[in-house]
Amino acid sequence: MKRQIPLLIVILLGFTFVIHTFVPSKLSMDFYDWYQSWIKAISPFMVLLGIMSLFMVNSNKIQRKVPNWQYSVVTLLSLVATGAIGFIWGTQEGTPFMWMFKNVQMPMGATMFSLLAFYIASAAYKAFRARSMEATVLLVAAIIVMLGQVPIGMKISKYIPETATWILNVPNLAAKRGIALGVGLGMVATSLKILLGIERTYLGGGE
Amino acid sequence: MTFEAISNFIAAFFTLSIFSFLYKDNPFYKFAEAMFIGVSMGYAIPLVYNLTFIPFVYRPIFVEHNFWILIPALMGSLYIFRFSKNLGWLSRYPIVFGMAIVGMGVPMSMHAYVLVQVRTAMMPIDSINTFLIFLGTVTILLYFYFSKAHKGIYGKITNIGIWFMMVGFGASFGYTVMARISLLIGRIQFLMGDWLGLIK
């Protein structure tokens, strides 16, 4: 029963939503509004789960004094400090909370992602070293698209930006369309598997 | 030292700490990484509290006296049992309640990803470009049909699909690299301009 009742809820509510989409009516719209208000009331508690998980993982590391446990202290302290600053001084512009965002969170986030520029380039070099014709096509398309976005591309040849636009509008469109059709059919199949109770991994393990 | 200079110094310290990973893993990077995780999560807490808990839980119950909202609020609090061995099954209720939205996903995905794409693909073939788009779409779809072995003429047709996909992946890869490079330029501009004042 611990698995069957949740499964039954998904199946009943899920098929109600299928009917709601195909047969819109006052009753089904009211039902959808009711569902929305309930889902919005449930959603803040998801963050609670994330915080609990972070606390448990890091406090466990600190208790067991695993190598580099000191960094878990930094994580927990910065978590508590940022949250407390937001609650004490508010989250508006000009508050210490926004200062933390602009001078700590945002620079680190941007730098972390910009770091990938180096690794993505070296990984691409290792992966695509023109070992086959297909890899060469990928590499050439990537180089033309990159050069087409920057002024130096225009300086090298006026055809580079034009070719980049053509790549994006023609072969890239065909590729995106073909993949989108596959993704769409895959999403429908997966949704149906969930609705029919075939896919149950979201219920987790145990009884 | 002005307040702005101190702020820039702190931002530059964290920027350089993250960049130091390019040399090798080191205590500065580990410190910045640990801080980034904590600050990012801590940043979400007051925002979620102000933007979702207050308007959708606190206000309906305590201001508007809509006590029905107590049910989803209690259901949401069942998430905390996810870590319990004996009561972990209770956390399935908020999960499945959210999962039910996949019912809408069936017709919505069919419409957005399949029907709209098919409709836009069905245009008159009046130029080489429209022919190439048609050829690419069809050959890619044939490539993903695995019930027939990709051999002989069929294999050659699906090979055309691979070529189209490679061009598409190349374009996506190029865009991703450019996005990362623009972030890198932004950080360099901050270090050289806002922090060191070398760029005016």
HADDOCK unambig.tbl for C-alpha pairs under 7 A between the chains (distance, minus, plus):
assign (segid A and resid 2 and name CA) (segid B and resid 89 and name CA) 6.25 0.50 0.50
assign (segid A and resid 6 and name CA) (segid B and resid 92 and name CA) 6.53 0.50 0.50
assign (segid A and resid 6 and name CA) (segid B and resid 93 and name CA) 6.02 0.50 0.50
assign (segid A and resid 6 and name CA) (segid B and resid 96 and name CA) 6.04 0.50 0.50
assign (segid A and resid 9 and name CA) (segid B and resid 96 and name CA) 6.88 0.50 0.50
assign (segid A and resid 10 and name CA) (segid B and resid 96 and name CA) 5.68 0.50 0.50
assign (segid A and resid 10 and name CA) (segid B and resid 97 and name CA) 6.73 0.50 0.50
assign (segid A and resid 10 and name CA) (segid B and resid 99 and name CA) 6.55 0.50 0.50
assign (segid A and resid 10 and name CA) (segid B and resid 100 and name CA) 4.77 0.50 0.50
assign (segid A and resid 13 and name CA) (segid B and resid 100 and name CA) 5.50 0.50 0.50
assign (segid A and resid 14 and name CA) (segid B and resid 100 and name CA) 4.53 0.50 0.50
assign (segid A and resid 14 and name CA) (segid B and resid 101 and name CA) 6.13 0.50 0.50
assign (segid A and resid 14 and name CA) (segid B and resid 102 and name CA) 6.29 0.50 0.50
assign (segid A and resid 14 and name CA) (segid B and resid 103 and name CA) 4.01 0.50 0.50
assign (segid A and resid 15 and name CA) (segid B and resid 103 and name CA) 5.66 0.50 0.50
assign (segid A and resid 17 and name CA) (segid B and resid 101 and name CA) 6.89 0.50 0.50
assign (segid A and resid 17 and name CA) (segid B and resid 103 and name CA) 4.96 0.50 0.50
assign (segid A and resid 17 and name CA) (segid B and resid 104 and name CA) 5.21 0.50 0.50
assign (segid A and resid 18 and name CA) (segid B and resid 103 and name CA) 4.98 0.50 0.50
assign (segid A and resid 18 and name CA) (segid B and resid 104 and name CA) 5.37 0.50 0.50
assign (segid A and resid 21 and name CA) (segid B and resid 104 and name CA) 6.40 0.50 0.50
assign (segid A and resid 38 and name CA) (segid B and resid 69 and name CA) 6.67 0.50 0.50
assign (segid A and resid 38 and name CA) (segid B and resid 72 and name CA) 5.43 0.50 0.50
assign (segid A and resid 39 and name CA) (segid B and resid 98 and name CA) 6.61 0.50 0.50
assign (segid A and resid 40 and name CA) (segid B and resid 56 and name CA) 5.98 0.50 0.50
assign (segid A and resid 41 and name CA) (segid B and resid 56 and name CA) 5.22 0.50 0.50
assign (segid A and resid 41 and name CA) (segid B and resid 57 and name CA) 5.23 0.50 0.50
assign (segid A and resid 41 and name CA) (segid B and resid 69 and name CA) 6.91 0.50 0.50
assign (segid A and resid 41 and name CA) (segid B and resid 72 and name CA) 5.89 0.50 0.50
assign (segid A and resid 41 and name CA) (segid B and resid 73 and name CA) 5.67 0.50 0.50
assign (segid A and resid 42 and name CA) (segid B and resid 72 and name CA) 5.53 0.50 0.50
assign (segid A and resid 42 and name CA) (segid B and resid 73 and name CA) 5.62 0.50 0.50
assign (segid A and resid 42 and name CA) (segid B and resid 75 and name CA) 6.84 0.50 0.50
assign (segid A and resid 42 and name CA) (segid B and resid 76 and name CA) 4.41 0.50 0.50
assign (segid A and resid 42 and name CA) (segid B and resid 94 and name CA) 6.99 0.50 0.50
assign (segid A and resid 44 and name CA) (segid B and resid 48 and name CA) 6.25 0.50 0.50
assign (segid A and resid 44 and name CA) (segid B and resid 52 and name CA) 6.06 0.50 0.50
assign (segid A and resid 44 and name CA) (segid B and resid 53 and name CA) 5.70 0.50 0.50
assign (segid A and resid 45 and name CA) (segid B and resid 76 and name CA) 5.36 0.50 0.50
assign (segid A and resid 45 and name CA) (segid B and resid 77 and name CA) 5.99 0.50 0.50
assign (segid A and resid 45 and name CA) (segid B and resid 79 and name CA) 6.92 0.50 0.50
assign (segid A and resid 46 and name CA) (segid B and resid 79 and name CA) 6.94 0.50 0.50
assign (segid A and resid 49 and name CA) (segid B and resid 79 and name CA) 6.29 0.50 0.50
assign (segid A and resid 49 and name CA) (segid B and resid 80 and name CA) 6.01 0.50 0.50
assign (segid A and resid 71 and name CA) (segid B and resid 30 and name CA) 6.97 0.50 0.50
assign (segid A and resid 71 and name CA) (segid B and resid 31 and name CA) 6.11 0.50 0.50
assign (segid A and resid 71 and name CA) (segid B and resid 34 and name CA) 5.72 0.50 0.50
assign (segid A and resid 72 and name CA) (segid B and resid 34 and name CA) 6.73 0.50 0.50
assign (segid A and resid 74 and name CA) (segid B and resid 34 and name CA) 6.05 0.50 0.50
assign (segid A and resid 74 and name CA) (segid B and resid 35 and name CA) 5.89 0.50 0.50
assign (segid A and resid 75 and name CA) (segid B and resid 34 and name CA) 4.84 0.50 0.50
assign (segid A and resid 75 and name CA) (segid B and resid 35 and name CA) 5.15 0.50 0.50
assign (segid A and resid 75 and name CA) (segid B and resid 37 and name CA) 6.27 0.50 0.50
assign (segid A and resid 75 and name CA) (segid B and resid 38 and name CA) 4.37 0.50 0.50
assign (segid A and resid 76 and name CA) (segid B and resid 38 and name CA) 6.00 0.50 0.50
assign (segid A and resid 78 and name CA) (segid B and resid 35 and name CA) 5.92 0.50 0.50
assign (segid A and resid 78 and name CA) (segid B and resid 38 and name CA) 4.96 0.50 0.50
assign (segid A and resid 78 and name CA) (segid B and resid 39 and name CA) 5.37 0.50 0.50
assign (segid A and resid 79 and name CA) (segid B and resid 38 and name CA) 4.09 0.50 0.50
assign (segid A and resid 79 and name CA) (segid B and resid 39 and name CA) 5.19 0.50 0.50
assign (segid A and resid 79 and name CA) (segid B and resid 41 and name CA) 6.14 0.50 0.50
assign (segid A and resid 79 and name CA) (segid B and resid 42 and name CA) 4.30 0.50 0.50
assign (segid A and resid 80 and name CA) (segid B and resid 42 and name CA) 6.36 0.50 0.50
assign (segid A and resid 82 and name CA) (segid B and resid 39 and name CA) 5.84 0.50 0.50
assign (segid A and resid 82 and name CA) (segid B and resid 42 and name CA) 4.89 0.50 0.50
assign (segid A and resid 82 and name CA) (segid B and resid 43 and name CA) 5.96 0.50 0.50
assign (segid A and resid 83 and name CA) (segid B and resid 42 and name CA) 4.53 0.50 0.50
assign (segid A and resid 83 and name CA) (segid B and resid 43 and name CA) 6.13 0.50 0.50
assign (segid A and resid 83 and name CA) (segid B and resid 45 and name CA) 5.84 0.50 0.50
assign (segid A and resid 83 and name CA) (segid B and resid 46 and name CA) 6.00 0.50 0.50
assign (segid A and resid 86 and name CA) (segid B and resid 46 and name CA) 5.50 0.50 0.50
assign (segid A and resid 87 and name CA) (segid B and resid 46 and name CA) 6.00 0.50 0.50
assign (segid A and resid 103 and name CA) (segid B and resid 7 and name CA) 6.17 0.50 0.50
assign (segid A and resid 103 and name CA) (segid B and resid 10 and name CA) 6.68 0.50 0.50
assign (segid A and resid 103 and name CA) (segid B and resid 11 and name CA) 4.78 0.50 0.50
assign (segid A and resid 104 and name CA) (segid B and resid 11 and name CA) 5.77 0.50 0.50
assign (segid A and resid 104 and name CA) (segid B and resid 14 and name CA) 6.97 0.50 0.50
assign (segid A and resid 105 and name CA) (segid B and resid 36 and name CA) 6.26 0.50 0.50
assign (segid A and resid 105 and name CA) (segid B and resid 39 and name CA) 6.37 0.50 0.50
assign (segid A and resid 105 and name CA) (segid B and resid 40 and name CA) 6.46 0.50 0.50
assign (segid A and resid 107 and name CA) (segid B and resid 11 and name CA) 6.02 0.50 0.50
assign (segid A and resid 107 and name CA) (segid B and resid 15 and name CA) 6.06 0.50 0.50
assign (segid A and resid 108 and name CA) (segid B and resid 14 and name CA) 6.11 0.50 0.50
assign (segid A and resid 108 and name CA) (segid B and resid 15 and name CA) 5.79 0.50 0.50
assign (segid A and resid 108 and name CA) (segid B and resid 18 and name CA) 6.95 0.50 0.50
assign (segid A and resid 108 and name CA) (segid B and resid 36 and name CA) 6.61 0.50 0.50
assign (segid A and resid 110 and name CA) (segid B and resid 183 and name CA) 6.21 0.50 0.50
assign (segid A and resid 111 and name CA) (segid B and resid 15 and name CA) 5.90 0.50 0.50
assign (segid A and resid 111 and name CA) (segid B and resid 18 and name CA) 6.54 0.50 0.50
assign (segid A and resid 111 and name CA) (segid B and resid 184 and name CA) 6.93 0.50 0.50
assign (segid A and resid 111 and name CA) (segid B and resid 187 and name CA) 6.57 0.50 0.50
assign (segid A and resid 112 and name CA) (segid B and resid 18 and name CA) 6.52 0.50 0.50
assign (segid A and resid 113 and name CA) (segid B and resid 180 and name CA) 6.42 0.50 0.50
assign (segid A and resid 114 and name CA) (segid B and resid 180 and name CA) 4.94 0.50 0.50
assign (segid A and resid 114 and name CA) (segid B and resid 181 and name CA) 6.43 0.50 0.50
assign (segid A and resid 114 and name CA) (segid B and resid 183 and name CA) 5.15 0.50 0.50
assign (segid A and resid 114 and name CA) (segid B and resid 184 and name CA) 4.63 0.50 0.50
assign (segid A and resid 115 and name CA) (segid B and resid 19 and name CA) 6.80 0.50 0.50
assign (segid A and resid 116 and name CA) (segid B and resid 180 and name CA) 6.61 0.50 0.50
assign (segid A and resid 117 and name CA) (segid B and resid 177 and name CA) 6.03 0.50 0.50
assign (segid A and resid 117 and name CA) (segid B and resid 180 and name CA) 5.01 0.50 0.50
assign (segid A and resid 117 and name CA) (segid B and resid 181 and name CA) 5.73 0.50 0.50
assign (segid A and resid 134 and name CA) (segid B and resid 163 and name CA) 6.19 0.50 0.50
assign (segid A and resid 134 and name CA) (segid B and resid 166 and name CA) 6.35 0.50 0.50
assign (segid A and resid 137 and name CA) (segid B and resid 166 and name CA) 6.35 0.50 0.50
assign (segid A and resid 137 and name CA) (segid B and resid 167 and name CA) 6.21 0.50 0.50
assign (segid A and resid 138 and name CA) (segid B and resid 166 and name CA) 4.89 0.50 0.50
assign (segid A and resid 138 and name CA) (segid B and resid 167 and name CA) 5.25 0.50 0.50
assign (segid A and resid 138 and name CA) (segid B and resid 169 and name CA) 6.55 0.50 0.50
assign (segid A and resid 138 and name CA) (segid B and resid 170 and name CA) 4.38 0.50 0.50
assign (segid A and resid 139 and name CA) (segid B and resid 170 and name CA) 6.11 0.50 0.50
assign (segid A and resid 141 and name CA) (segid B and resid 167 and name CA) 5.55 0.50 0.50
assign (segid A and resid 141 and name CA) (segid B and resid 170 and name CA) 5.05 0.50 0.50
assign (segid A and resid 141 and name CA) (segid B and resid 171 and name CA) 5.87 0.50 0.50
assign (segid A and resid 142 and name CA) (segid B and resid 170 and name CA) 4.28 0.50 0.50
assign (segid A and resid 142 and name CA) (segid B and resid 171 and name CA) 5.07 0.50 0.50
assign (segid A and resid 142 and name CA) (segid B and resid 173 and name CA) 6.11 0.50 0.50
assign (segid A and resid 142 and name CA) (segid B and resid 174 and name CA) 4.42 0.50 0.50
assign (segid A and resid 143 and name CA) (segid B and resid 174 and name CA) 6.64 0.50 0.50
assign (segid A and resid 145 and name CA) (segid B and resid 171 and name CA) 5.88 0.50 0.50
assign (segid A and resid 145 and name CA) (segid B and resid 174 and name CA) 5.77 0.50 0.50
assign (segid A and resid 146 and name CA) (segid B and resid 174 and name CA) 5.20 0.50 0.50
assign (segid A and resid 146 and name CA) (segid B and resid 175 and name CA) 6.79 0.50 0.50
assign (segid A and resid 146 and name CA) (segid B and resid 178 and name CA) 6.49 0.50 0.50
assign (segid A and resid 168 and name CA) (segid B and resid 171 and name CA) 6.77 0.50 0.50
assign (segid A and resid 170 and name CA) (segid B and resid 129 and name CA) 6.21 0.50 0.50
assign (segid A and resid 170 and name CA) (segid B and resid 132 and name CA) 6.93 0.50 0.50
assign (segid A and resid 170 and name CA) (segid B and resid 133 and name CA) 5.78 0.50 0.50
assign (segid A and resid 171 and name CA) (segid B and resid 133 and name CA) 6.29 0.50 0.50
assign (segid A and resid 171 and name CA) (segid B and resid 136 and name CA) 6.77 0.50 0.50
assign (segid A and resid 171 and name CA) (segid B and resid 164 and name CA) 5.72 0.50 0.50
assign (segid A and resid 171 and name CA) (segid B and resid 167 and name CA) 6.49 0.50 0.50
assign (segid A and resid 171 and name CA) (segid B and resid 168 and name CA) 6.47 0.50 0.50
assign (segid A and resid 172 and name CA) (segid B and resid 167 and name CA) 6.27 0.50 0.50
assign (segid A and resid 172 and name CA) (segid B and resid 168 and name CA) 4.18 0.50 0.50
assign (segid A and resid 172 and name CA) (segid B and resid 171 and name CA) 6.85 0.50 0.50
assign (segid A and resid 173 and name CA) (segid B and resid 133 and name CA) 6.85 0.50 0.50
assign (segid A and resid 174 and name CA) (segid B and resid 133 and name CA) 4.72 0.50 0.50
assign (segid A and resid 174 and name CA) (segid B and resid 134 and name CA) 6.99 0.50 0.50
assign (segid A and resid 174 and name CA) (segid B and resid 136 and name CA) 5.00 0.50 0.50
assign (segid A and resid 174 and name CA) (segid B and resid 137 and name CA) 4.89 0.50 0.50
assign (segid A and resid 175 and name CA) (segid B and resid 136 and name CA) 6.43 0.50 0.50
assign (segid A and resid 175 and name CA) (segid B and resid 137 and name CA) 6.36 0.50 0.50
assign (segid A and resid 175 and name CA) (segid B and resid 140 and name CA) 6.97 0.50 0.50
assign (segid A and resid 175 and name CA) (segid B and resid 164 and name CA) 5.78 0.50 0.50
assign (segid A and resid 175 and name CA) (segid B and resid 165 and name CA) 5.05 0.50 0.50
assign (segid A and resid 175 and name CA) (segid B and resid 168 and name CA) 5.42 0.50 0.50
assign (segid A and resid 176 and name CA) (segid B and resid 168 and name CA) 6.88 0.50 0.50
assign (segid A and resid 177 and name CA) (segid B and resid 117 and name CA) 6.46 0.50 0.50
assign (segid A and resid 177 and name CA) (segid B and resid 137 and name CA) 6.22 0.50 0.50
assign (segid A and resid 178 and name CA) (segid B and resid 137 and name CA) 4.70 0.50 0.50
assign (segid A and resid 178 and name CA) (segid B and resid 140 and name CA) 5.53 0.50 0.50
assign (segid A and resid 178 and name CA) (segid B and resid 141 and name CA) 5.72 0.50 0.50
assign (segid A and resid 180 and name CA) (segid B and resid 113 and name CA) 5.76 0.50 0.50
assign (segid A and resid 181 and name CA) (segid B and resid 113 and name CA) 5.69 0.50 0.50
assign (segid A and resid 181 and name CA) (segid B and resid 114 and name CA) 5.15 0.50 0.50
assign (segid A and resid 181 and name CA) (segid B and resid 117 and name CA) 6.88 0.50 0.50
assign (segid A and resid 184 and name CA) (segid B and resid 109 and name CA) 5.49 0.50 0.50
assign (segid A and resid 184 and name CA) (segid B and resid 110 and name CA) 6.16 0.50 0.50
assign (segid A and resid 184 and name CA) (segid B and resid 113 and name CA) 4.64 0.50 0.50
assign (segid A and resid 184 and name CA) (segid B and resid 114 and name CA) 5.71 0.50 0.50
assign (segid A and resid 185 and name CA) (segid B and resid 110 and name CA) 7.00 0.50 0.50
assign (segid A and resid 187 and name CA) (segid B and resid 109 and name CA) 6.56 0.50 0.50
assign (segid A and resid 188 and name CA) (segid B and resid 106 and name CA) 4.94 0.50 0.50
assign (segid A and resid 188 and name CA) (segid B and resid 109 and name CA) 6.25 0.50 0.50
assign (segid A and resid 188 and name CA) (segid B and resid 110 and name CA) 6.58 0.50 0.50
assign (segid A and resid 191 and name CA) (segid B and resid 102 and name CA) 5.59 0.50 0.50
assign (segid A and resid 191 and name CA) (segid B and resid 103 and name CA) 6.97 0.50 0.50
assign (segid A and resid 191 and name CA) (segid B and resid 105 and name CA) 6.63 0.50 0.50
assign (segid A and resid 191 and name CA) (segid B and resid 106 and name CA) 6.01 0.50 0.50
assign (segid A and resid 192 and name CA) (segid B and resid 106 and name CA) 6.98 0.50 0.50
assign (segid A and resid 195 and name CA) (segid B and resid 103 and name CA) 6.84 0.50 0.50
assign (segid A and resid 203 and name CA) (segid B and resid 92 and name CA) 6.00 0.50 0.50
